[in-house]
Amino acid sequence: MKKNVGAVDGVIRLILSFVIFSFAILHGPWWIAFLAIIPIATATLFYCPLYDIAGFSTCDKGEEKA
């Protein structure tokens, strides 16, 4: 699996997942917290299936190694 999520993009995804999780626990329905799993998974795997379909990558050329 080729990496297509760069370091900065990964940090943004982790922050986004924390915001989604916090909002769901504090203000919204608790089940929305499960949506935070998606950005956590894509950030830790450095791979986003939607980026792959679109042919998009936020990695530097040296980071794209499989």
Secondary structure, 3 states (H helix, E strand, C coil): CCCCCCHHHHHHHHHHHHHHHHHHHHCCCHHHHHHHHHHHHHHHHCCCHHHHHHCCCCCCCCCCCC
